[in-house]
């Protein structure tokens, strides 16, 4: 059975809306446009690479759960990301396809900065 992509996404949004703050829903989910469902893969279009990364970092769990509810345990998500061309170019924006990450936990790498304790600056804003 091949489901209608707009209905699948609409059903996902109904679940998501009940589980995230209203401002987050408006900011991160209303701009998403469903593109298609092919077997168990839902493709959604997002407005930028940053948008894609933020969804993957903050909302991937709820996206996975809602998709599995709609498409089954093997459901997958694919992004169509709008890429802007150079500001000085007349070329139209284009899209790239990106799969969802399979990482369970994303975290920043530790940052090591050399600090010279001998040269303590009294006012950190004056170098």
Order of alpha helices (4+ residues) and beta strands (2+ residues): alpha-alpha-beta-beta-alpha-alpha-beta-beta
